Each structure stands twice: as C-alpha cells, then as structure tokens.
Amino acid sequence: MDSYVLQQVVGQKEAVRSIKQHQNNLIAKWQRLFRSGRQLTSIELIHLPYWCFSYEYRSKQMKDPIRGRVAVETYRHHTAILPESAQYRPTTNEASLLAPCGGPVPEVARDEIYWEAFSREKKRKDIAVDILETAVLYVPYWIGYLQGDTIDIVAVDAANGKIDLGIKDSLLEAIMATSK
C-alpha cells in the first residue's frame, strides 16, 4: 500500500504563536482563575496516520462524476475531505511517523462523502460513491506540551496552523501505542 506525507506549511515558531494565542483566549483565561497557569515546556512535530481514500461520487443530477480524497484518522476515525490543492510527497524513513491502527475503513469514508454530498442533493438514493484506491496519509501536527499542576498537550495542525482540540485523544492514543 502506498504511503504519503501531507506537506507541512506551518513552522515551529508559528505553532508556538498559535498555542500562546490559544492560551490567551477568553475561555483559557477564565479557566486559569480555578487552575494554576500552564507553561509551554516543549514542542515536537509528529505525523498522525490517516487512511486516505480516493473516491468518485455520482448523482443523477450531475453530468460528470466528482473525484476527490477523504482521510479517516486510524485511531478514532475522525474524517476530513481533502482539498485538491493539498500537497503530498512519498514517505521516507522519518522518525516522527506514528504507526497506523487497524485496517482501512472504507465504510467510514463512504459515509463522510455520502453526508457531504447529501447536504447538496435532495434524493439520497440518487447518490453513488465508489472508493477507487486506498493509501496511508501522514498528517503533520505540532504537539505542544503544557505543564502546570498537570501535563497537557495542545495540537496545532501543521498543514494549516489551526489548533485542533478534537484530535487530542487520537494523538495521545497513537503516542502511547508507539511507546509500547
């Protein structure tokens, strides 16, 4: 099976800036009233594995099929429709690649595509989704380690620079699986 790495766009300095902005937002300031402040003590780049499915979506209302890619995170099955502009490169022996969990789950990908299409289509039975090929896609994340009374992590998507709070459990599970 082919494997690729999604192009990293955000550098370490930008990731640190995003984490500091996140710590200074209103909710985080309010939480500090009840907990001691947490300081960024370390940051590292890791690559979380996703199953990447190339698909073709057809509907009776469309002349030509739509082709695209959808990614399904291998631990908790978070999904994302990938933009056509996304840049990939073949993997090399990089130390920051975390191991995938389980096998490909095309039904999760198909459901994501189906519901994305359903928001535009009125008749669900007219939608057909075909999975064309499967690969492993490694998505880069900057992981900031915060220390206060406890240790916590904040993930910054290195492809777009945004804080991704929803991926935290998957990252922790992947890191723990790799350390075994």
Beta strands, then each sheet from edge to edge (+ up, - down):
strand 1: 3-6
strand 2: 39-59
strand 3: 66-73
strand 4: 79-82
strand 5: 88-90
strand 6: 127-147
strand 7: 151-157
sheet 1: 4+ 3- 2+ 6- 1- 5+
sheet 2: 4+ 3- 2+ 6- 7+
end
